[in-house]
Amino acid sequence: MSFEIEDVVAIVDAICDVEETCQPFGKRYGQQLIRLSAEHLAALQAGKLLALDAQGEYVVFIGLEKTVERPHD
């Protein structure tokens, strides 16, 4: 099963305790920090997806949003 959910990405300034606060997505029961390297970013720019292991239980796929280039005037 595969599906997309709207509004699942938030840009934040710091990691918060998701069990104590309701931001940015409401109360959650776990958190994980994943850092991307320059190699990861280059792969995304090249049209690849990243598969992230989320807490040893889920897989999250990350990809860049496709943009349409507009012709220059």
C-alpha positions as a Markdown table, in Angstrom:
| # | Residue | x | y | z |
|---|---|---|---|---|
| 1 | Met | 0.0 | 0.0 | 0.0 |
| 2 | Ser | 1.3 | 3.4 | -0.9 |
| 3 | Phe | -0.3 | 6.8 | -0.4 |
| 4 | Glu | 0.5 | 10.5 | 0.0 |
| 5 | Ile | -0.5 | 12.6 | 2.9 |
| 6 | Glu | -0.6 | 16.4 | 2.7 |
| 7 | Asp | 1.2 | 18.6 | 5.2 |
| 8 | Val | 3.6 | 16.0 | 6.6 |
| 9 | Val | 6.7 | 18.2 | 6.4 |
| 10 | Ala | 7.4 | 21.0 | 8.8 |
| 11 | Ile | 10.5 | 23.3 | 8.9 |
| 12 | Val | 11.5 | 23.7 | 12.6 |
| 13 | Asp | 14.4 | 25.5 | 14.4 |
| 14 | Ala | 15.1 | 22.7 | 16.9 |
| 15 | Ile | 14.1 | 19.2 | 18.0 |
| 16 | Cys | 11.2 | 19.2 | 20.4 |
| 17 | Asp | 10.1 | 16.6 | 22.9 |
| 18 | Val | 7.2 | 15.2 | 21.0 |
| 19 | Glu | 5.7 | 13.5 | 24.0 |
| 20 | Glu | 5.6 | 16.8 | 25.9 |
| 21 | Thr | 4.6 | 19.2 | 23.2 |
| 22 | Cys | 1.9 | 19.3 | 20.5 |
| 23 | Gln | 4.1 | 20.8 | 17.8 |
| 24 | Pro | 4.4 | 20.6 | 14.8 |
| 25 | Phe | 2.0 | 17.7 | 14.2 |
| 26 | Gly | 0.2 | 17.2 | 17.5 |
| 27 | Lys | 1.2 | 14.6 | 20.1 |
| 28 | Arg | 3.4 | 11.8 | 18.9 |
| 29 | Tyr | 5.1 | 8.9 | 20.8 |
| 30 | Gly | 8.5 | 8.9 | 19.3 |
| 31 | Gln | 11.0 | 11.0 | 17.4 |
| 32 | Gln | 14.2 | 10.4 | 15.4 |
| 33 | Leu | 16.8 | 12.8 | 13.9 |
| 34 | Ile | 18.0 | 11.9 | 10.5 |
| 35 | Arg | 20.8 | 14.0 | 9.0 |
| 36 | Leu | 21.3 | 14.2 | 5.2 |
| 37 | Ser | 24.8 | 14.3 | 3.7 |
| 38 | Ala | 25.9 | 16.2 | 0.6 |
| 39 | Glu | 25.7 | 12.8 | -1.2 |
| 40 | His | 22.1 | 12.4 | -0.1 |
| 41 | Leu | 21.2 | 15.9 | -1.4 |
| 42 | Ala | 23.0 | 15.2 | -4.7 |
| 43 | Ala | 21.0 | 12.0 | -5.1 |
| 44 | Leu | 17.8 | 13.9 | -4.6 |
| 45 | Gln | 18.9 | 16.6 | -7.1 |
| 46 | Ala | 19.5 | 13.8 | -9.6 |
| 47 | Gly | 15.9 | 12.6 | -9.2 |
| 48 | Lys | 16.6 | 9.7 | -6.8 |
| 49 | Leu | 14.5 | 8.9 | -3.7 |
| 50 | Leu | 15.9 | 8.4 | -0.2 |
| 51 | Ala | 14.6 | 5.5 | 1.9 |
| 52 | Leu | 14.8 | 6.3 | 5.6 |
| 53 | Asp | 14.5 | 3.7 | 8.3 |
| 54 | Ala | 12.1 | 5.2 | 10.8 |
| 55 | Gln | 12.5 | 3.8 | 14.3 |
| 56 | Gly | 13.3 | 0.3 | 13.0 |
| 57 | Glu | 9.6 | -0.2 | 12.1 |
| 58 | Tyr | 8.7 | 2.0 | 9.2 |
| 59 | Val | 10.3 | 3.2 | 5.9 |
| 60 | Val | 9.8 | 6.8 | 4.8 |
| 61 | Phe | 10.7 | 7.7 | 1.2 |
| 62 | Ile | 11.9 | 11.3 | 0.6 |
| 63 | Gly | 12.0 | 12.9 | -2.8 |
| 64 | Leu | 12.3 | 16.4 | -4.2 |
| 65 | Glu | 9.1 | 18.0 | -5.4 |
| 66 | Lys | 9.2 | 18.4 | -9.2 |
| 67 | Thr | 9.1 | 22.0 | -10.4 |
| 68 | Val | 8.2 | 23.2 | -13.9 |
| 69 | Glu | 10.8 | 25.6 | -15.3 |
| 70 | Arg | 9.2 | 28.6 | -16.9 |
| 71 | Pro | 10.6 | 30.0 | -20.1 |
| 72 | His | 12.6 | 33.2 | -19.7 |
| 73 | Asp | 11.1 | 36.3 | -21.2 |
